[in-house]
Amino acid sequence: MTMKSKPPLRRAARRRFIRYAGAAAITSLIPPALRSAAWAAGSDAPEKKEVKIGFIPLTDCASVVVASVMEFDRKYGIKITPSKEASWAAVRDKLTNGELDAAHVLYGLIYGVQTGIGGPRKDMAVLMGLNHNGQAITLSRKLYDKGVKDGAGLKALIGRDKGEYTFAHTFPTGTHAMWLYYWLAAQGINPFTDVKTITVPPPQMVANMRVGNMDGFCVGEPWNNRAIVDRIGFTANTTQDIWKDHPEKVLGCTAEFVQKYPGTARAMTAAVIDAGRWIDASLSNRRKTSEIVADRAYVNTDKEVIVARMLGCYDNGIGRTWDDPNAMKFYNDGIVSFPWLSDGMWFLTQHRRWGLLKSDPDYLAVARQVNRLDVYRDAAAAAKASVPKEPMRASKLIDGVVWDGRNPKAYASGFKVKVA
């Protein structure tokens, strides 16, 4: 099934993508293998020439796939082989046992393994961010038929119509769990006492909603739009509504891999930075990316389901359409790819908020250990990518609370809705 044709993006939307591009729009016209001689030489040469990077069928795997398909990897002396995985638990297990060299992976999954609350504890590494924004909270048409159009409507329904309401995320310590919990709590709904939550792999979300296994879910694209196209769900909020330019997937691996193959880690990171910058450089590049990742080998769905939200053309499925200035971003002048320490710390604060962590860790120390700013800065220099001056950033989330990383313990304990 395909979507109805969309109207052209408004001029403001076009300007938005031009602004993403900067000088990259010019250099993107030149094949990456020809832009310069191989960077990887001498002591910086990658120790491992072929790297296997796991991914889950989601739109935001794009920069890893594009780095391979369009051969950005060749410039840095490596060959990236994307490996399609069935679930985030499978990604975790294959990362930690060495079957995968690295992965397109949930930010919170890496931190869950690092702290031992998302699987057997192992030292992990975040090499770079892969994308910001581009996930959503999808509610079922069954809820819509009961008058629910947004979070406030859901809160009202739960208050007057007692029963079991089930919501799905993709991994217990992952990004989608944290967005779902944060969104529910912002509506005054406790995700642990007022509703039931379950874990479902991203490609199985739509099928499970179709047969009535859940009332809502949080997942990455294209599965939110797929639910709309198939007329079984609608978008209540995007995750960029929850947190503008929020962290999402990362290029992750074990700390052991970085120690053993530092040159390979740098080369792999530089290649994916190049790919993300190319995707953001123009609307035509985003269309081409949609075609690439729609293939059966990757996301395996209709290109039309992917491309609309890649271009920022949103339809919530119940009558509202808009051009979103905060659609999925893959580079954004280096803001996306930089592994901000405050981003890693935020996930720890939410793990503490919801009782997954039983005590407060040294938030900054953990982030400094996991987020490999050293590897990133070397890779960014090779890719001639922009690097922010400071490793912390500030944002205001949907509930009006500001996160800036300054006092994570007080932040984690300061929410009204939390696990005691």
C-alpha positions as CSV (number, residue, x, y, z in Angstrom):
1,M,0.0,0.0,0.0
2,T,1.4,3.4,-0.8
3,M,0.7,6.9,0.5
4,K,-1.3,9.5,-1.3
5,S,0.9,12.0,-3.1
6,K,2.2,14.9,-0.9
7,P,2.2,18.6,-1.8
8,P,5.6,20.1,-2.4
9,L,7.5,21.4,0.7
10,R,7.1,25.0,1.4
11,R,9.9,27.4,0.8
12,A,10.8,27.5,4.4
13,A,11.3,23.7,4.4
14,R,13.6,24.0,1.4
15,R,15.6,26.7,3.1
16,R,15.9,24.4,6.1
17,F,17.7,21.7,4.2
18,I,19.9,24.1,2.4
19,R,21.0,25.4,5.8
20,Y,21.9,21.9,6.8
21,A,24.1,21.5,3.8
22,G,26.5,24.4,4.0
23,A,29.6,23.7,1.9
24,A,28.8,20.0,1.9
25,A,26.3,20.5,-0.9
26,I,29.2,21.2,-3.2
27,T,31.6,18.5,-2.1
28,S,28.8,15.9,-2.1
29,L,28.7,16.0,-5.9
30,I,32.2,14.5,-6.0
31,P,32.5,10.7,-5.4
32,P,34.0,10.2,-1.9
33,A,36.7,7.9,-3.2
34,L,38.0,10.7,-5.4
35,R,37.8,13.6,-3.0
36,S,41.2,13.0,-1.5
37,A,43.8,10.4,-1.2
38,A,43.2,7.7,1.4
39,W,43.4,9.3,4.9
40,A,44.1,6.0,6.5
41,A,47.9,5.7,6.2
42,G,50.9,5.1,8.5
43,S,50.1,4.8,12.2
44,D,46.5,5.9,11.6
45,A,45.9,3.0,9.2
46,P,42.9,0.8,10.2
47,E,44.0,-2.4,11.8
48,K,41.0,-4.2,10.5
49,K,40.0,-3.5,6.9
50,E,36.5,-5.0,7.0
51,V,34.0,-4.1,9.6
52,K,30.6,-5.6,10.3
53,I,28.1,-3.1,11.5
54,G,24.7,-4.3,12.8
55,F,21.5,-2.4,12.2
56,I,17.8,-2.7,12.8
57,P,15.4,-2.0,9.9
58,L,14.7,1.7,10.7
59,T,15.1,4.9,8.6
60,D,17.8,6.1,11.0
61,C,20.2,3.3,10.0
62,A,20.7,5.4,6.8
63,S,24.1,6.8,7.4
64,V,25.6,3.4,8.1
65,V,24.0,1.9,5.0
66,V,24.9,4.9,2.8
67,A,28.5,4.8,4.1
68,S,28.7,1.3,2.6
69,V,26.5,1.5,-0.5
70,M,28.0,4.8,-1.7
71,E,31.5,3.7,-0.6
72,F,32.3,6.6,1.7
73,D,34.2,3.9,3.6
74,R,36.8,3.4,0.8
75,K,38.2,6.9,1.5
76,Y,39.3,5.7,4.9
77,G,40.7,2.3,3.9
78,I,37.9,0.1,5.2
79,K,34.9,-1.9,3.9
80,I,31.7,-1.6,6.0
81,T,29.3,-4.5,5.8
82,P,25.9,-3.7,7.2
83,S,24.3,-6.7,9.0
84,K,20.5,-6.7,9.4
85,E,19.4,-7.8,12.9
86,A,16.1,-9.0,14.2
87,S,15.9,-7.1,17.6
88,W,17.8,-4.8,19.9
89,A,18.5,-7.7,22.2
90,A,20.2,-9.5,19.3
91,V,22.3,-6.4,18.6
92,R,23.3,-6.2,22.2
93,D,24.3,-9.9,22.3
94,K,26.3,-9.8,19.1
95,L,28.1,-6.7,20.0
96,T,29.2,-8.0,23.4
97,N,30.2,-11.4,22.1
98,G,32.2,-10.0,19.2
99,E,29.9,-11.2,16.3
100,L,29.5,-7.5,15.3
101,D,32.3,-5.0,15.3
102,A,29.9,-2.1,15.8
103,A,26.2,-1.2,15.5
104,H,23.6,1.3,14.7
105,V,22.2,1.1,18.2
106,L,20.0,2.7,20.8
107,Y,21.8,5.3,22.9
108,G,20.2,3.9,26.1
109,L,21.1,0.3,25.2
110,I,24.8,1.2,25.3
111,Y,24.4,2.8,28.7
112,G,22.3,-0.1,29.9
113,V,25.0,-2.6,29.1
114,Q,27.7,-0.3,30.6
115,T,25.8,-0.1,33.9
116,G,24.7,-3.8,33.9
117,I,20.9,-3.0,33.9
118,G,20.4,-3.8,30.2
119,G,22.2,-7.1,30.1
120,P,25.5,-8.5,31.4
121,R,27.8,-5.6,32.2
122,K,30.5,-4.8,29.8
123,D,32.5,-1.6,29.1
124,M,31.0,0.0,26.0
125,A,31.8,2.9,23.7
126,V,29.7,5.6,21.9
127,L,31.7,6.7,18.9
128,M,29.2,9.2,17.5
129,G,25.6,10.1,17.2
130,L,23.8,8.8,14.1
131,N,20.7,10.9,14.1
132,H,18.5,13.4,16.1
133,N,14.7,13.4,16.0
134,G,12.5,11.3,13.8
135,Q,10.7,8.9,16.2
136,A,7.0,9.1,17.3
137,I,4.3,8.1,19.7
138,T,1.7,6.2,17.8
139,L,-1.8,5.5,19.2
140,S,-4.3,3.0,17.9
141,R,-7.4,3.9,15.8
142,K,-9.3,2.1,18.6
143,L,-8.3,4.9,21.0
144,Y,-9.2,7.5,18.4
145,D,-12.6,5.9,18.0
146,K,-13.0,6.5,21.8
147,G,-12.2,10.2,21.4
148,V,-8.5,10.2,22.0
149,K,-6.5,12.6,19.8
150,D,-3.6,13.4,22.0
151,G,-2.0,12.9,25.4
152,A,-4.6,14.9,27.3
153,G,-7.3,12.8,25.7
154,L,-5.5,9.6,26.7
155,K,-5.2,10.8,30.3
156,A,-8.9,11.5,30.3
157,L,-9.9,8.1,28.9
158,I,-7.7,6.3,31.4
159,G,-9.3,8.2,34.2
160,R,-12.9,7.5,33.2
161,D,-12.7,4.1,31.5
162,K,-10.8,1.8,33.8
163,G,-9.0,-1.2,32.2
164,E,-5.6,-2.4,31.0
165,Y,-3.9,-0.1,28.5
166,T,-0.8,-1.5,26.9
167,F,2.1,0.4,25.3
168,A,5.1,-0.9,23.5
169,H,8.7,0.2,23.3
170,T,11.7,-1.5,21.8
171,F,14.2,-2.1,24.6
172,P,14.0,-1.6,28.4
173,T,16.8,0.9,28.7
174,G,16.6,2.3,25.2
175,T,15.5,5.6,23.7
176,H,12.0,4.6,22.8
177,A,11.3,3.4,26.3
178,M,12.5,6.7,27.7
179,W,10.5,8.8,25.2
180,L,7.4,6.8,25.9
181,Y,7.8,7.1,29.7
182,Y,8.7,10.8,29.5
183,W,5.6,11.5,27.3
184,L,3.2,9.5,29.4
185,A,4.5,11.2,32.6
186,A,4.2,14.6,31.0
187,Q,0.5,13.8,30.6
188,G,0.3,12.8,34.3
189,I,0.3,9.1,33.4
190,N,2.7,6.9,35.4
191,P,4.1,4.3,32.9
192,F,4.6,1.8,35.6
193,T,1.4,1.9,37.6
194,D,-1.3,3.4,35.3
195,V,-0.5,1.4,32.1
196,K,1.3,-1.7,31.1
197,T,4.4,-1.6,28.9
198,I,5.9,-4.3,26.8
199,T,8.9,-4.8,24.5
200,V,8.5,-5.4,20.8
201,P,11.1,-5.3,18.0
202,P,10.6,-2.3,15.7
203,P,9.6,-4.2,12.5
204,Q,6.9,-6.0,14.5
205,M,5.2,-3.0,15.9
206,V,2.6,-2.5,13.2
207,A,1.6,-6.1,13.0
208,N,1.1,-6.3,16.8
209,M,-1.0,-3.1,16.8
210,R,-3.1,-4.6,13.9
211,V,-4.1,-7.6,16.0
212,G,-4.8,-5.5,19.1
213,N,-1.8,-6.4,21.2
214,M,-1.2,-2.8,22.2
215,D,-2.9,0.6,22.4
216,G,0.2,2.6,21.5
217,F,3.9,2.4,20.8
218,C,7.0,4.4,20.5
219,V,9.4,3.5,17.7
220,G,11.5,4.9,14.9
221,E,10.4,5.6,11.4
222,P,9.1,4.3,9.1
223,W,6.9,2.2,11.4
224,N,4.9,5.1,12.7
225,N,4.1,6.3,9.2
226,R,3.4,2.7,8.2
227,A,0.7,2.5,10.9
228,I,-0.9,5.6,9.4
229,V,-0.7,4.4,5.8
230,D,-2.2,1.1,6.9
231,R,-4.9,3.0,8.8
232,I,-4.4,1.3,12.1
233,G,-2.8,4.2,14.1
234,F,-2.1,7.9,14.3
235,T,0.8,10.1,15.5
236,A,0.0,11.7,18.9
237,N,3.4,13.3,19.2
238,T,6.7,13.2,17.5
239,T,9.8,12.7,19.7
240,Q,11.1,16.1,18.5
241,D,7.9,17.5,20.2
242,I,9.2,15.9,23.4
243,W,12.8,17.1,22.9
244,K,13.9,19.2,19.9
245,D,17.1,17.7,18.5
246,H,17.1,14.9,20.9
247,P,19.8,12.2,20.8
248,E,18.7,8.9,19.3
249,K,20.8,6.2,17.6
250,V,24.6,6.0,18.0
251,L,27.4,4.2,16.4
252,G,28.3,1.9,19.3
253,C,30.8,-0.8,20.0
254,T,32.6,-2.3,23.0
255,A,35.5,-0.5,24.7
256,E,37.6,-3.5,23.9
257,F,37.1,-3.0,20.2
258,V,38.3,0.6,20.4
259,Q,41.4,-0.5,22.4
260,K,42.2,-3.3,20.0
261,Y,41.4,-1.4,16.7
262,P,41.8,2.4,17.4
263,G,42.6,3.2,13.7
264,T,39.6,1.1,12.5
265,A,37.3,2.9,15.0
266,R,38.5,6.3,13.7
267,A,38.1,5.3,10.1
268,M,34.6,3.8,10.6
269,T,33.5,6.9,12.4
270,A,34.8,9.3,9.8
271,A,33.1,7.3,7.0
272,V,29.7,7.5,8.8
273,I,30.2,11.2,9.5
274,D,30.7,11.7,5.7
275,A,27.6,9.7,4.9
276,G,25.4,11.6,7.4
277,R,26.7,14.9,6.0
278,W,25.8,13.8,2.5
279,I,22.3,12.8,3.5
280,D,21.6,16.2,5.1
281,A,23.1,18.1,2.1
282,S,20.0,18.2,-0.1
283,L,16.5,17.1,-0.6
284,S,17.6,15.0,-3.5
285,N,20.1,13.2,-1.4
286,R,17.4,12.4,1.1
287,R,15.2,11.1,-1.6
288,K,18.0,8.9,-2.8
289,T,18.7,7.7,0.7
290,S,15.0,6.7,1.0
291,E,15.3,4.6,-2.1
292,I,18.5,3.0,-0.8
293,V,17.2,2.0,2.7
294,A,13.7,1.0,1.4
295,D,15.4,-2.0,-0.3
296,R,14.6,-5.5,1.0
297,A,18.2,-5.8,2.3
298,Y,17.6,-2.9,4.7
299,V,14.2,-1.6,5.9
300,N,12.1,-3.5,3.4
301,T,9.1,-1.3,3.0
302,D,7.6,1.1,0.4
303,K,9.9,4.0,-0.4
304,E,6.9,6.4,-0.2
305,V,6.4,5.4,3.5
306,I,10.0,6.4,4.2
307,V,10.5,9.5,2.1
308,A,7.7,11.7,3.4
309,R,9.0,12.0,6.9
310,M,12.6,12.1,5.7
311,L,11.6,15.3,3.9
312,G,9.8,16.6,6.9
313,C,6.3,16.2,5.3
314,Y,4.2,15.0,8.2
315,D,0.6,13.7,8.3
316,N,-0.6,12.6,11.7
317,G,-3.3,10.3,10.2
318,I,-6.3,12.2,11.7
319,G,-6.4,15.3,9.7
320,R,-3.3,17.4,10.4
321,T,-0.4,17.9,8.0
322,W,2.7,20.0,8.4
323,D,6.3,20.6,7.3
324,D,8.4,19.8,10.4
325,P,11.5,21.9,10.8
326,N,12.8,19.4,13.2
327,A,12.6,16.2,11.2
328,M,15.3,13.5,11.3
329,K,18.8,15.0,11.0
330,F,22.0,13.1,10.4
331,Y,24.7,15.7,10.6
332,N,23.4,19.3,11.1
333,D,26.8,20.9,11.0
334,G,28.2,18.4,13.4
335,I,25.6,18.8,16.1
336,V,24.1,15.4,15.4
337,S,27.3,13.4,15.2
338,F,29.1,14.8,18.2
339,P,28.8,12.5,21.2
340,W,27.7,15.1,23.8
341,L,28.5,14.1,27.3
342,S,25.2,15.6,28.6
343,D,23.2,13.4,26.2
344,G,24.7,10.2,27.7
345,M,24.1,11.6,31.2
346,W,20.5,12.2,30.4
347,F,19.8,8.6,29.8
348,L,21.4,7.7,33.1
349,T,19.1,10.2,34.8
350,Q,16.0,8.6,33.3
351,H,17.3,5.1,34.2
352,R,17.5,6.4,37.8
353,R,14.1,8.2,37.6
354,W,12.4,4.9,36.7
355,G,14.2,2.8,39.2
356,L,16.3,0.9,36.7
357,L,19.3,2.2,38.5
358,K,18.9,1.7,42.2
359,S,21.3,4.5,43.2
360,D,22.9,7.5,41.6
361,P,26.1,6.8,39.6
362,D,28.8,9.3,38.9
363,Y,26.9,10.6,35.9
364,L,29.7,12.6,34.4
365,A,32.4,10.0,35.0
366,V,30.3,7.3,33.2
367,A,29.6,9.6,30.3
368,R,33.3,10.4,29.9
369,Q,34.2,6.7,29.9
370,V,31.5,5.7,27.3
371,N,31.4,8.7,25.0
372,R,34.7,8.6,23.1
373,L,35.4,12.2,22.4
374,D,39.0,11.4,21.6
375,V,38.0,9.0,18.8
376,Y,35.4,11.3,17.5
377,R,37.6,14.4,17.4
378,D,40.2,12.5,15.4
379,A,37.6,11.1,13.0
380,A,36.0,14.6,12.6
381,A,39.4,16.1,11.8
382,A,39.9,13.4,9.1
383,A,36.4,14.1,7.7
384,K,36.8,17.9,8.1
385,A,33.6,18.0,10.2
386,S,32.5,20.7,12.6
387,V,33.2,20.0,16.3
388,P,31.3,21.8,19.0
389,K,33.6,23.6,21.5
390,E,31.9,22.3,24.7
391,P,30.8,18.7,25.4
392,M,27.6,19.7,27.2
393,R,24.4,21.3,25.8
394,A,21.1,22.5,27.2
395,S,17.5,21.8,26.1
396,K,14.0,22.3,27.4
397,L,11.7,19.3,27.1
398,I,8.0,18.9,26.6
399,D,7.2,19.4,30.3
400,G,9.1,22.7,30.5
401,V,12.0,21.2,32.5
402,V,15.5,22.2,31.3
403,W,18.3,19.6,31.1
404,D,21.8,21.0,31.0
405,G,23.8,18.3,32.7
406,R,24.8,20.5,35.7
407,N,23.1,18.7,38.5
408,P,22.0,15.2,37.3
409,K,21.2,13.8,40.7
410,A,18.8,16.6,41.5
411,Y,17.4,16.4,38.0
412,A,16.7,12.7,38.3
413,S,15.0,13.0,41.6
414,G,13.1,16.2,40.9
415,F,10.3,14.8,38.7
416,K,6.8,14.5,40.1
417,V,6.0,11.3,38.2
418,K,8.7,8.7,38.9
419,V,9.4,5.4,40.5
420,A,9.9,6.0,44.2
